[in-house]
Amino acid sequence: MYGEIKKFRSDLGIGVIRAEDGRAYRFEGSDIRNRFEELEGKEVHFELGELKARDIIVLAGSPWSAFGSIGL
């Protein structure tokens, strides 16, 4: 599913994604597969698990950023 990160509290490690279906889903920062400094406003692709977003990939920057840091 696709959506946009509407809110992220780095101090708590939680946020909210507004999905393409119009619903809001909570997520934990540890479910983001590639890291960015500023998350709010970023488009993402994610899976749903127990009404929470998981396996989140931020769709910004180079396509290779989806793989995160691989020690290059």
PDB file of N, H, CA, C and O in Angstrom:
ATOM      1  N   MET A   1       0.839  -1.158   0.000  1.00  0.00           N
ATOM      2  CA  MET A   1       0.000   0.000   0.000  1.00  0.00           C
ATOM      3  C   MET A   1       0.896   1.237   0.000  1.00  0.00           C
ATOM      4  O   MET A   1       2.019   1.196   0.502  1.00  0.00           O
ATOM      5  N   TYR A   2       0.400   2.326  -0.559  1.00  0.00           N
ATOM      6  H   TYR A   2      -0.512   2.360  -0.966  1.00  0.00           H
ATOM      7  CA  TYR A   2       1.154   3.581  -0.602  1.00  0.00           C
ATOM      8  C   TYR A   2       0.521   4.607   0.315  1.00  0.00           C
ATOM      9  O   TYR A   2      -0.676   4.542   0.598  1.00  0.00           O
ATOM     10  N   GLY A   3       1.325   5.561   0.785  1.00  0.00           N
ATOM     11  H   GLY A   3       2.297   5.614   0.556  1.00  0.00           H
ATOM     12  CA  GLY A   3       0.816   6.621   1.638  1.00  0.00           C
ATOM     13  C   GLY A   3       1.874   7.688   1.859  1.00  0.00           C
ATOM     14  O   GLY A   3       2.906   7.721   1.188  1.00  0.00           O
ATOM     15  N   GLU A   4       1.588   8.561   2.820  1.00  0.00           N
ATOM     16  H   GLU A   4       0.750   8.534   3.365  1.00  0.00           H
ATOM     17  CA  GLU A   4       2.490   9.660   3.161  1.00  0.00           C
ATOM     18  C   GLU A   4       2.605   9.748   4.678  1.00  0.00           C
ATOM     19  O   GLU A   4       1.611   9.638   5.395  1.00  0.00           O
ATOM     20  N   ILE A   5       3.826   9.947   5.155  1.00  0.00           N
ATOM     21  H   ILE A   5       4.634  10.037   4.572  1.00  0.00           H
ATOM     22  CA  ILE A   5       4.036  10.108   6.588  1.00  0.00           C
ATOM     23  C   ILE A   5       3.540  11.498   6.974  1.00  0.00           C
ATOM     24  O   ILE A   5       4.075  12.509   6.518  1.00  0.00           O
ATOM     25  N   LYS A   6       2.518  11.536   7.812  1.00  0.00           N
ATOM     26  H   LYS A   6       2.083  10.715   8.182  1.00  0.00           H
ATOM     27  CA  LYS A   6       1.932  12.800   8.238  1.00  0.00           C
ATOM     28  C   LYS A   6       2.549  13.312   9.529  1.00  0.00           C
ATOM     29  O   LYS A   6       2.635  14.521   9.743  1.00  0.00           O
ATOM     30  N   LYS A   7       2.974  12.406  10.381  1.00  0.00           N
ATOM     31  H   LYS A   7       2.904  11.424  10.207  1.00  0.00           H
ATOM     32  CA  LYS A   7       3.536  12.801  11.667  1.00  0.00           C
ATOM     33  C   LYS A   7       4.532  11.750  12.106  1.00  0.00           C
ATOM     34  O   LYS A   7       4.293  10.552  11.952  1.00  0.00           O
ATOM     35  N   PHE A   8       5.669  12.208  12.662  1.00  0.00           N
ATOM     36  H   PHE A   8       5.863  13.181  12.787  1.00  0.00           H
ATOM     37  CA  PHE A   8       6.620  11.275  13.247  1.00  0.00           C
ATOM     38  C   PHE A   8       7.248  11.925  14.463  1.00  0.00           C
ATOM     39  O   PHE A   8       7.802  13.020  14.369  1.00  0.00           O
ATOM     40  N   ARG A   9       7.164  11.259  15.600  1.00  0.00           N
ATOM     41  H   ARG A   9       6.713  10.370  15.676  1.00  0.00           H
ATOM     42  CA  ARG A   9       7.772  11.737  16.838  1.00  0.00           C
ATOM     43  C   ARG A   9       9.038  10.931  17.081  1.00  0.00           C
ATOM     44  O   ARG A   9       8.982   9.796  17.556  1.00  0.00           O
ATOM     45  N   SER A  10      10.184  11.526  16.752  1.00  0.00           N
ATOM     46  H   SER A  10      10.230  12.448  16.367  1.00  0.00           H
ATOM     47  CA  SER A  10      11.449  10.812  16.908  1.00  0.00           C
ATOM     48  C   SER A  10      11.752  10.524  18.375  1.00  0.00           C
ATOM     49  O   SER A  10      12.416   9.535  18.685  1.00  0.00           O
ATOM     50  N   ASP A  11      11.269  11.383  19.287  1.00  0.00           N
ATOM     51  H   ASP A  11      10.730  12.186  19.035  1.00  0.00           H
ATOM     52  CA  ASP A  11      11.515  11.142  20.704  1.00  0.00           C
ATOM     53  C   ASP A  11      10.776   9.910  21.219  1.00  0.00           C
ATOM     54  O   ASP A  11      11.221   9.270  22.172  1.00  0.00           O
ATOM     55  N   LEU A  12       9.644   9.576  20.588  1.00  0.00           N
ATOM     56  H   LEU A  12       9.282  10.096  19.814  1.00  0.00           H
ATOM     57  CA  LEU A  12       8.874   8.385  20.975  1.00  0.00           C
ATOM     58  C   LEU A  12       9.070   7.219  20.005  1.00  0.00           C
ATOM     59  O   LEU A  12       8.767   6.071  20.332  1.00  0.00           O
ATOM     60  N   GLY A  13       9.581   7.528  18.807  1.00  0.00           N
ATOM     61  H   GLY A  13       9.827   8.460  18.542  1.00  0.00           H
ATOM     62  CA  GLY A  13       9.794   6.483  17.806  1.00  0.00           C
ATOM     63  C   GLY A  13       8.520   5.979  17.162  1.00  0.00           C
ATOM     64  O   GLY A  13       8.471   4.839  16.701  1.00  0.00           O
ATOM     65  N   ILE A  14       7.466   6.826  17.120  1.00  0.00           N
ATOM     66  H   ILE A  14       7.507   7.753  17.494  1.00  0.00           H
ATOM     67  CA  ILE A  14       6.204   6.423  16.507  1.00  0.00           C
ATOM     68  C   ILE A  14       5.712   7.509  15.553  1.00  0.00           C
ATOM     69  O   ILE A  14       6.107   8.670  15.655  1.00  0.00           O
ATOM     70  N   GLY A  15       4.841   7.108  14.624  1.00  0.00           N
ATOM     71  H   GLY A  15       4.520   6.165  14.542  1.00  0.00           H
ATOM     72  CA  GLY A  15       4.303   8.064  13.670  1.00  0.00           C
ATOM     73  C   GLY A  15       2.996   7.595  13.077  1.00  0.00           C
ATOM     74  O   GLY A  15       2.447   6.560  13.456  1.00  0.00           O
ATOM     75  N   VAL A  16       2.504   8.400  12.119  1.00  0.00           N
ATOM     76  H   VAL A  16       2.949   9.241  11.811  1.00  0.00           H
ATOM     77  CA  VAL A  16       1.233   8.122  11.458  1.00  0.00           C
ATOM     78  C   VAL A  16       1.410   8.287   9.956  1.00  0.00           C
ATOM     79  O   VAL A  16       1.987   9.266   9.482  1.00  0.00           O
ATOM     80  N   ILE A  17       0.901   7.304   9.218  1.00  0.00           N
ATOM     81  H   ILE A  17       0.433   6.509   9.602  1.00  0.00           H
ATOM     82  CA  ILE A  17       0.885   7.354   7.751  1.00  0.00           C
ATOM     83  C   ILE A  17      -0.556   7.515   7.297  1.00  0.00           C
ATOM     84  O   ILE A  17      -1.439   6.789   7.753  1.00  0.00           O
ATOM     85  N   ARG A  18      -0.800   8.472   6.394  1.00  0.00           N
ATOM     86  H   ARG A  18      -0.082   9.063   6.024  1.00  0.00           H
ATOM     87  CA  ARG A  18      -2.108   8.600   5.742  1.00  0.00           C
ATOM     88  C   ARG A  18      -2.002   7.806   4.453  1.00  0.00           C
ATOM     89  O   ARG A  18      -1.228   8.162   3.565  1.00  0.00           O
ATOM     90  N   ALA A  19      -2.775   6.731   4.345  1.00  0.00           N
ATOM     91  H   ALA A  19      -3.404   6.442   5.066  1.00  0.00           H
ATOM     92  CA  ALA A  19      -2.684   5.798   3.218  1.00  0.00           C
ATOM     93  C   ALA A  19      -3.561   6.235   2.053  1.00  0.00           C
ATOM     94  O   ALA A  19      -4.418   7.108   2.189  1.00  0.00           O
ATOM     95  N   GLU A  20      -3.326   5.610   0.912  1.00  0.00           N
ATOM     96  H   GLU A  20      -2.630   4.901   0.801  1.00  0.00           H
ATOM     97  CA  GLU A  20      -4.091   5.911  -0.298  1.00  0.00           C
ATOM     98  C   GLU A  20      -5.568   5.569  -0.142  1.00  0.00           C
ATOM     99  O   GLU A  20      -6.398   6.077  -0.895  1.00  0.00           O
ATOM    100  N   ASP A  21      -5.912   4.716   0.824  1.00  0.00           N
ATOM    101  H   ASP A  21      -5.238   4.303   1.436  1.00  0.00           H
ATOM    102  CA  ASP A  21      -7.314   4.385   1.064  1.00  0.00           C
ATOM    103  C   ASP A  21      -7.996   5.408   1.977  1.00  0.00           C
ATOM    104  O   ASP A  21      -9.169   5.250   2.316  1.00  0.00           O
ATOM    105  N   GLY A  22      -7.258   6.468   2.382  1.00  0.00           N
ATOM    106  H   GLY A  22      -6.305   6.597   2.107  1.00  0.00           H
ATOM    107  CA  GLY A  22      -7.814   7.525   3.210  1.00  0.00           C
ATOM    108  C   GLY A  22      -7.711   7.287   4.701  1.00  0.00           C
ATOM    109  O   GLY A  22      -8.028   8.171   5.496  1.00  0.00           O
ATOM    110  N   ARG A  23      -7.273   6.104   5.086  1.00  0.00           N
ATOM    111  H   ARG A  23      -7.016   5.385   4.440  1.00  0.00           H
ATOM    112  CA  ARG A  23      -7.154   5.779   6.510  1.00  0.00           C
ATOM    113  C   ARG A  23      -5.776   6.158   7.042  1.00  0.00           C
ATOM    114  O   ARG A  23      -4.814   6.293   6.285  1.00  0.00           O
ATOM    115  N   ALA A  24      -5.705   6.323   8.345  1.00  0.00           N
ATOM    116  H   ALA A  24      -6.487   6.213   8.959  1.00  0.00           H
ATOM    117  CA  ALA A  24      -4.440   6.613   9.019  1.00  0.00           C
ATOM    118  C   ALA A  24      -3.972   5.356   9.744  1.00  0.00           C
ATOM    119  O   ALA A  24      -4.756   4.680  10.411  1.00  0.00           O
ATOM    120  N   TYR A  25      -2.692   5.056   9.604  1.00  0.00           N
ATOM    121  H   TYR A  25      -2.056   5.605   9.063  1.00  0.00           H
ATOM    122  CA  TYR A  25      -2.110   3.878  10.251  1.00  0.00           C
ATOM    123  C   TYR A  25      -0.906   4.303  11.074  1.00  0.00           C
ATOM    124  O   TYR A  25      -0.058   5.062  10.605  1.00  0.00           O
ATOM    125  N   ARG A  26      -0.839   3.816  12.284  1.00  0.00           N
ATOM    126  H   ARG A  26      -1.528   3.199  12.665  1.00  0.00           H
ATOM    127  CA  ARG A  26       0.325   4.071  13.137  1.00  0.00           C
ATOM    128  C   ARG A  26       1.473   3.168  12.717  1.00  0.00           C
ATOM    129  O   ARG A  26       1.277   2.113  12.114  1.00  0.00           O
ATOM    130  N   PHE A  27       2.682   3.616  13.056  1.00  0.00           N
ATOM    131  H   PHE A  27       2.841   4.473  13.547  1.00  0.00           H
ATOM    132  CA  PHE A  27       3.857   2.788  12.793  1.00  0.00           C
ATOM    133  C   PHE A  27       4.935   3.104  13.814  1.00  0.00           C
ATOM    134  O   PHE A  27       4.909   4.139  14.481  1.00  0.00           O
ATOM    135  N   GLU A  28       5.864   2.201  13.915  1.00  0.00           N
ATOM    136  H   GLU A  28       5.885   1.361  13.373  1.00  0.00           H
ATOM    137  CA  GLU A  28       7.036   2.389  14.767  1.00  0.00           C
ATOM    138  C   GLU A  28       8.233   2.665  13.885  1.00  0.00           C
ATOM    139  O   GLU A  28       8.358   2.093  12.803  1.00  0.00           O
ATOM    140  N   GLY A  29       9.113   3.540  14.340  1.00  0.00           N
ATOM    141  H   GLY A  29       9.011   4.005  15.220  1.00  0.00           H
ATOM    142  CA  GLY A  29      10.291   3.901  13.570  1.00  0.00           C
ATOM    143  C   GLY A  29      11.142   2.709  13.184  1.00  0.00           C
ATOM    144  O   GLY A  29      11.806   2.729  12.148  1.00  0.00           O
ATOM    145  N   SER A  30      11.130   1.673  14.004  1.00  0.00           N
ATOM    146  H   SER A  30      10.590   1.657  14.846  1.00  0.00           H
ATOM    147  CA  SER A  30      11.929   0.474  13.715  1.00  0.00           C
ATOM    148  C   SER A  30      11.403  -0.295  12.500  1.00  0.00           C
ATOM    149  O   SER A  30      12.097  -1.170  11.982  1.00  0.00           O
ATOM    150  N   ASP A  31      10.173   0.022  12.033  1.00  0.00           N
ATOM    151  H   ASP A  31       9.610   0.733  12.454  1.00  0.00           H
ATOM    152  CA  ASP A  31       9.609  -0.640  10.855  1.00  0.00           C
ATOM    153  C   ASP A  31      10.015   0.027   9.542  1.00  0.00           C
ATOM    154  O   ASP A  31       9.640  -0.444   8.469  1.00  0.00           O
ATOM    155  N   ILE A  32      10.781   1.123   9.618  1.00  0.00           N
ATOM    156  H   ILE A  32      11.086   1.506  10.491  1.00  0.00           H
ATOM    157  CA  ILE A  32      11.261   1.794   8.404  1.00  0.00           C
ATOM    158  C   ILE A  32      12.528   1.092   7.941  1.00  0.00           C
ATOM    159  O   ILE A  32      13.493   0.976   8.697  1.00  0.00           O
ATOM    160  N   ARG A  33      12.525   0.627   6.700  1.00  0.00           N
ATOM    161  H   ARG A  33      11.742   0.722   6.085  1.00  0.00           H
ATOM    162  CA  ARG A  33      13.640  -0.168   6.177  1.00  0.00           C
ATOM    163  C   ARG A  33      14.804   0.676   5.663  1.00  0.00           C
ATOM    164  O   ARG A  33      15.937   0.197   5.626  1.00  0.00           O
ATOM    165  N   ASN A  34      14.549   1.912   5.271  1.00  0.00           N
ATOM    166  H   ASN A  34      13.629   2.301   5.302  1.00  0.00           H
ATOM    167  CA  ASN A  34      15.625   2.812   4.849  1.00  0.00           C
ATOM    168  C   ASN A  34      15.443   4.121   5.611  1.00  0.00           C
ATOM    169  O   ASN A  34      14.317   4.594   5.765  1.00  0.00           O
ATOM    170  N   ARG A  35      16.510   4.697   6.075  1.00  0.00           N
ATOM    171  H   ARG A  35      17.425   4.313   5.950  1.00  0.00           H
ATOM    172  CA  ARG A  35      16.439   5.829   7.000  1.00  0.00           C
ATOM    173  C   ARG A  35      16.623   7.172   6.303  1.00  0.00           C
ATOM    174  O   ARG A  35      17.418   7.314   5.374  1.00  0.00           O
ATOM    175  N   PHE A  36      15.869   8.140   6.780  1.00  0.00           N
ATOM    176  H   PHE A  36      15.223   8.024   7.535  1.00  0.00           H
ATOM    177  CA  PHE A  36      15.973   9.524   6.340  1.00  0.00           C
ATOM    178  C   PHE A  36      15.903  10.405   7.571  1.00  0.00           C
ATOM    179  O   PHE A  36      15.271  10.047   8.564  1.00  0.00           O
ATOM    180  N   GLU A  37      16.557  11.561   7.503  1.00  0.00           N
ATOM    181  H   GLU A  37      17.070  11.851   6.696  1.00  0.00           H
ATOM    182  CA  GLU A  37      16.542  12.487   8.630  1.00  0.00           C
ATOM    183  C   GLU A  37      15.142  13.038   8.872  1.00  0.00           C
ATOM    184  O   GLU A  37      14.635  12.975   9.992  1.00  0.00           O
ATOM    185  N   GLU A  38      14.522  13.572   7.840  1.00  0.00           N
ATOM    186  H   GLU A  38      14.934  13.623   6.930  1.00  0.00           H
ATOM    187  CA  GLU A  38      13.194  14.173   7.959  1.00  0.00           C
ATOM    188  C   GLU A  38      12.174  13.247   7.316  1.00  0.00           C
ATOM    189  O   GLU A  38      12.215  13.031   6.105  1.00  0.00           O
ATOM    190  N   LEU A  39      11.266  12.701   8.103  1.00  0.00           N
ATOM    191  H   LEU A  39      11.234  12.876   9.087  1.00  0.00           H
ATOM    192  CA  LEU A  39      10.305  11.731   7.587  1.00  0.00           C
ATOM    193  C   LEU A  39       8.955  12.338   7.225  1.00  0.00           C
ATOM    194  O   LEU A  39       8.290  11.858   6.307  1.00  0.00           O
ATOM    195  N   GLU A  40       8.545  13.377   7.926  1.00  0.00           N
ATOM    196  H   GLU A  40       9.085  13.767   8.672  1.00  0.00           H
ATOM    197  CA  GLU A  40       7.221  13.954   7.663  1.00  0.00           C
ATOM    198  C   GLU A  40       7.131  14.471   6.232  1.00  0.00           C
ATOM    199  O   GLU A  40       8.016  15.179   5.752  1.00  0.00           O
ATOM    200  N   GLY A  41       6.039  14.101   5.563  1.00  0.00           N
ATOM    201  H   GLY A  41       5.320  13.526   5.954  1.00  0.00           H
ATOM    202  CA  GLY A  41       5.813  14.518   4.190  1.00  0.00           C
ATOM    203  C   GLY A  41       6.370  13.560   3.148  1.00  0.00           C
ATOM    204  O   GLY A  41       6.118  13.736   1.956  1.00  0.00           O
ATOM    205  N   LYS A  42       7.119  12.552   3.573  1.00  0.00           N
ATOM    206  H   LYS A  42       7.324  12.409   4.541  1.00  0.00           H
ATOM    207  CA  LYS A  42       7.703  11.590   2.631  1.00  0.00           C
ATOM    208  C   LYS A  42       6.662  10.563   2.205  1.00  0.00           C
ATOM    209  O   LYS A  42       5.864  10.089   3.013  1.00  0.00           O
ATOM    210  N   GLU A  43       6.688  10.229   0.909  1.00  0.00           N
ATOM    211  H   GLU A  43       7.336  10.614   0.252  1.00  0.00           H
ATOM    212  CA  GLU A  43       5.831   9.161   0.405  1.00  0.00           C
ATOM    213  C   GLU A  43       6.473   7.820   0.740  1.00  0.00           C
ATOM    214  O   GLU A  43       7.696   7.684   0.733  1.00  0.00           O
ATOM    215  N   VAL A  44       5.627   6.830   1.034  1.00  0.00           N
ATOM    216  H   VAL A  44       4.633   6.941   1.040  1.00  0.00           H
ATOM    217  CA  VAL A  44       6.121   5.526   1.456  1.00  0.00           C
ATOM    218  C   VAL A  44       5.302   4.403   0.827  1.00  0.00           C
ATOM    219  O   VAL A  44       4.167   4.596   0.391  1.00  0.00           O
ATOM    220  N   HIS A  45       5.910   3.244   0.797  1.00  0.00           N
ATOM    221  H   HIS A  45       6.832   3.087   1.151  1.00  0.00           H
ATOM    222  CA  HIS A  45       5.208   2.002   0.477  1.00  0.00           C
ATOM    223  C   HIS A  45       5.317   1.146   1.739  1.00  0.00           C
ATOM    224  O   HIS A  45       6.373   1.102   2.371  1.00  0.00           O
ATOM    225  N   PHE A  46       4.220   0.462   2.109  1.00  0.00           N
ATOM    226  H   PHE A  46       3.363   0.498   1.596  1.00  0.00           H
ATOM    227  CA  PHE A  46       4.235  -0.334   3.333  1.00  0.00           C
ATOM    228  C   PHE A  46       3.250  -1.492   3.237  1.00  0.00           C
ATOM    229  O   PHE A  46       2.395  -1.542   2.353  1.00  0.00           O
ATOM    230  N   GLU A  47       3.400  -2.409   4.168  1.00  0.00           N
ATOM    231  H   GLU A  47       4.094  -2.368   4.886  1.00  0.00           H
ATOM    232  CA  GLU A  47       2.499  -3.542   4.327  1.00  0.00           C
ATOM    233  C   GLU A  47       1.677  -3.307   5.591  1.00  0.00           C
ATOM    234  O   GLU A  47       2.104  -2.583   6.491  1.00  0.00           O
ATOM    235  N   LEU A  48       0.510  -3.915   5.653  1.00  0.00           N
ATOM    236  H   LEU A  48       0.163  -4.503   4.922  1.00  0.00           H
ATOM    237  CA  LEU A  48      -0.311  -3.826   6.857  1.00  0.00           C
ATOM    238  C   LEU A  48      -0.147  -5.086   7.685  1.00  0.00           C
ATOM    239  O   LEU A  48      -0.110  -6.197   7.158  1.00  0.00           O
ATOM    240  N   GLY A  49      -0.050  -4.894   8.980  1.00  0.00           N
ATOM    241  H   GLY A  49      -0.079  -3.991   9.409  1.00  0.00           H
ATOM    242  CA  GLY A  49       0.017  -6.012   9.908  1.00  0.00           C
ATOM    243  C   GLY A  49      -0.691  -5.643  11.187  1.00  0.00           C
ATOM    244  O   GLY A  49      -0.231  -4.756  11.906  1.00  0.00           O
ATOM    245  N   GLU A  50      -1.790  -6.293  11.495  1.00  0.00           N
ATOM    246  H   GLU A  50      -2.164  -7.014  10.911  1.00  0.00           H
ATOM    247  CA  GLU A  50      -2.557  -6.023  12.703  1.00  0.00           C
ATOM    248  C   GLU A  50      -2.912  -4.545  12.851  1.00  0.00           C
ATOM    249  O   GLU A  50      -2.746  -3.958  13.920  1.00  0.00           O
ATOM    250  N   LEU A  51      -3.402  -3.953  11.758  1.00  0.00           N
ATOM    251  H   LEU A  51      -3.536  -4.430  10.890  1.00  0.00           H
ATOM    252  CA  LEU A  51      -3.846  -2.557  11.701  1.00  0.00           C
ATOM    253  C   LEU A  51      -2.723  -1.540  11.908  1.00  0.00           C
ATOM    254  O   LEU A  51      -2.993  -0.372  12.186  1.00  0.00           O
ATOM    255  N   LYS A  52      -1.471  -1.972  11.776  1.00  0.00           N
ATOM    256  H   LYS A  52      -1.252  -2.921  11.550  1.00  0.00           H
ATOM    257  CA  LYS A  52      -0.334  -1.075  11.843  1.00  0.00           C
ATOM    258  C   LYS A  52       0.478  -1.206  10.564  1.00  0.00           C
ATOM    259  O   LYS A  52       0.513  -2.268   9.943  1.00  0.00           O
ATOM    260  N   ALA A  53       1.125  -0.121  10.180  1.00  0.00           N
ATOM    261  H   ALA A  53       1.096   0.742  10.684  1.00  0.00           H
ATOM    262  CA  ALA A  53       2.017  -0.167   9.029  1.00  0.00           C
ATOM    263  C   ALA A  53       3.322  -0.856   9.430  1.00  0.00           C
ATOM    264  O   ALA A  53       3.831  -0.640  10.530  1.00  0.00           O
ATOM    265  N   ARG A  54       3.857  -1.684   8.532  1.00  0.00           N
ATOM    266  H   ARG A  54       3.443  -1.859   7.639  1.00  0.00           H
ATOM    267  CA  ARG A  54       5.135  -2.348   8.790  1.00  0.00           C
ATOM    268  C   ARG A  54       5.870  -2.501   7.469  1.00  0.00           C
ATOM    269  O   ARG A  54       5.290  -2.279   6.406  1.00  0.00           O
ATOM    270  N   ASP A  55       7.132  -2.875   7.527  1.00  0.00           N
ATOM    271  H   ASP A  55       7.603  -3.055   8.391  1.00  0.00           H
ATOM    272  CA  ASP A  55       7.967  -3.019   6.326  1.00  0.00           C
ATOM    273  C   ASP A  55       7.853  -1.776   5.441  1.00  0.00           C
ATOM    274  O   ASP A  55       7.526  -1.870   4.258  1.00  0.00           O
ATOM    275  N   ILE A  56       8.128  -0.619   6.029  1.00  0.00           N
ATOM    276  H   ILE A  56       8.394  -0.543   6.990  1.00  0.00           H
ATOM    277  CA  ILE A  56       7.959   0.673   5.371  1.00  0.00           C
ATOM    278  C   ILE A  56       9.207   1.028   4.573  1.00  0.00           C
ATOM    279  O   ILE A  56      10.325   0.949   5.083  1.00  0.00           O
ATOM    280  N   ILE A  57       9.007   1.421   3.319  1.00  0.00           N
ATOM    281  H   ILE A  57       8.099   1.485   2.905  1.00  0.00           H
ATOM    282  CA  ILE A  57      10.096   1.895   2.469  1.00  0.00           C
ATOM    283  C   ILE A  57       9.785   3.330   2.074  1.00  0.00           C
ATOM    284  O   ILE A  57       8.744   3.607   1.478  1.00  0.00           O
ATOM    285  N   VAL A  58      10.701   4.248   2.412  1.00  0.00           N
ATOM    286  H   VAL A  58      11.547   4.023   2.896  1.00  0.00           H
ATOM    287  CA  VAL A  58      10.546   5.651   2.050  1.00  0.00           C
ATOM    288  C   VAL A  58      10.883   5.798   0.574  1.00  0.00           C
ATOM    289  O   VAL A  58      11.945   5.361   0.129  1.00  0.00           O
ATOM    290  N   LEU A  59       9.980   6.414  -0.188  1.00  0.00           N
ATOM    291  H   LEU A  59       9.117   6.768   0.173  1.00  0.00           H
ATOM    292  CA  LEU A  59      10.149   6.572  -1.632  1.00  0.00           C
ATOM    293  C   LEU A  59      10.701   7.955  -1.936  1.00  0.00           C
ATOM    294  O   LEU A  59       9.981   8.822  -2.431  1.00  0.00           O
ATOM    295  N   ALA A  60      11.981   8.163  -1.640  1.00  0.00           N
ATOM    296  H   ALA A  60      12.566   7.460  -1.238  1.00  0.00           H
ATOM    297  CA  ALA A  60      12.635   9.445  -1.881  1.00  0.00           C
ATOM    298  C   ALA A  60      14.103   9.200  -2.177  1.00  0.00           C
ATOM    299  O   ALA A  60      14.688   8.226  -1.702  1.00  0.00           O
ATOM    300  N   GLY A  61      14.688  10.079  -2.957  1.00  0.00           N
ATOM    301  H   GLY A  61      14.213  10.870  -3.343  1.00  0.00           H
ATOM    302  CA  GLY A  61      16.105   9.956  -3.259  1.00  0.00           C
ATOM    303  C   GLY A  61      16.371   8.879  -4.294  1.00  0.00           C
ATOM    304  O   GLY A  61      15.507   8.558  -5.111  1.00  0.00           O
ATOM    305  N   SER A  62      17.541   8.339  -4.253  1.00  0.00           N
ATOM    306  H   SER A  62      18.243   8.599  -3.589  1.00  0.00           H
ATOM    307  CA  SER A  62      17.966   7.308  -5.184  1.00  0.00           C
ATOM    308  C   SER A  62      17.177   6.024  -4.962  1.00  0.00           C
ATOM    309  O   SER A  62      16.859   5.691  -3.820  1.00  0.00           O
ATOM    310  N   PRO A  63      16.853   5.294  -6.031  1.00  0.00           N
ATOM    311  CA  PRO A  63      16.178   4.011  -5.845  1.00  0.00           C
ATOM    312  C   PRO A  63      16.994   3.045  -4.981  1.00  0.00           C
ATOM    313  O   PRO A  63      16.428   2.157  -4.344  1.00  0.00           O
ATOM    314  N   TRP A  64      18.314   3.211  -4.955  1.00  0.00           N
ATOM    315  H   TRP A  64      18.774   3.933  -5.473  1.00  0.00           H
ATOM    316  CA  TRP A  64      19.166   2.331  -4.169  1.00  0.00           C
ATOM    317  C   TRP A  64      18.998   2.565  -2.682  1.00  0.00           C
ATOM    318  O   TRP A  64      19.375   1.710  -1.881  1.00  0.00           O
ATOM    319  N   SER A  65      18.434   3.718  -2.287  1.00  0.00           N
ATOM    320  H   SER A  65      18.128   4.412  -2.938  1.00  0.00           H
ATOM    321  CA  SER A  65      18.244   3.983  -0.857  1.00  0.00           C
ATOM    322  C   SER A  65      17.258   3.017  -0.228  1.00  0.00           C
ATOM    323  O   SER A  65      17.254   2.849   0.992  1.00  0.00           O
ATOM    324  N   ALA A  66      16.426   2.381  -1.033  1.00  0.00           N
ATOM    325  H   ALA A  66      16.430   2.517  -2.024  1.00  0.00           H
ATOM    326  CA  ALA A  66      15.476   1.396  -0.504  1.00  0.00           C
ATOM    327  C   ALA A  66      16.195   0.209   0.124  1.00  0.00           C
ATOM    328  O   ALA A  66      15.616  -0.506   0.941  1.00  0.00           O
ATOM    329  N   PHE A  67      17.448  -0.002  -0.252  1.00  0.00           N
ATOM    330  H   PHE A  67      17.918   0.579  -0.917  1.00  0.00           H
ATOM    331  CA  PHE A  67      18.214  -1.128   0.288  1.00  0.00           C
ATOM    332  C   PHE A  67      18.957  -0.760   1.557  1.00  0.00           C
ATOM    333  O   PHE A  67      19.583  -1.616   2.184  1.00  0.00           O
ATOM    334  N   GLY A  68      18.893   0.516   1.943  1.00  0.00           N
ATOM    335  H   GLY A  68      18.384   1.210   1.434  1.00  0.00           H
ATOM    336  CA  GLY A  68      19.572   0.963   3.155  1.00  0.00           C
ATOM    337  C   GLY A  68      21.073   0.913   2.993  1.00  0.00           C
ATOM    338  O   GLY A  68      21.585   0.813   1.878  1.00  0.00           O
ATOM    339  N   SER A  69      21.762   0.982   4.083  1.00  0.00           N
ATOM    340  H   SER A  69      21.346   1.063   4.988  1.00  0.00           H
ATOM    341  CA  SER A  69      23.220   0.941   4.073  1.00  0.00           C
ATOM    342  C   SER A  69      23.676  -0.514   3.994  1.00  0.00           C
ATOM    343  O   SER A  69      23.339  -1.328   4.854  1.00  0.00           O
ATOM    344  N   ILE A  70      24.440  -0.830   2.960  1.00  0.00           N
ATOM    345  H   ILE A  70      24.714  -0.169   2.261  1.00  0.00           H
ATOM    346  CA  ILE A  70      24.916  -2.208   2.794  1.00  0.00           C
ATOM    347  C   ILE A  70      26.429  -2.291   2.897  1.00  0.00           C
ATOM    348  O   ILE A  70      27.052  -3.250   2.442  1.00  0.00           O
ATOM    349  N   GLY A  71      27.009  -1.255   3.511  1.00  0.00           N
ATOM    350  H   GLY A  71      26.503  -0.476   3.882  1.00  0.00           H
ATOM    351  CA  GLY A  71      28.438  -1.293   3.758  1.00  0.00           C
ATOM    352  C   GLY A  71      29.317  -1.024   2.539  1.00  0.00           C
ATOM    353  O   GLY A  71      30.408  -1.583   2.429  1.00  0.00           O
ATOM    354  N   LEU A  72      28.863  -0.193   1.647  1.00  0.00           N
ATOM    355  H   LEU A  72      27.977   0.262   1.737  1.00  0.00           H
ATOM    356  CA  LEU A  72      29.687   0.148   0.480  1.00  0.00           C
ATOM    357  C   LEU A  72      30.686   1.209   0.811  1.00  0.00           C
ATOM    358  O   LEU A  72      31.462   1.618  -0.052  1.00  0.00           O
TER     359      LEU A  72
END
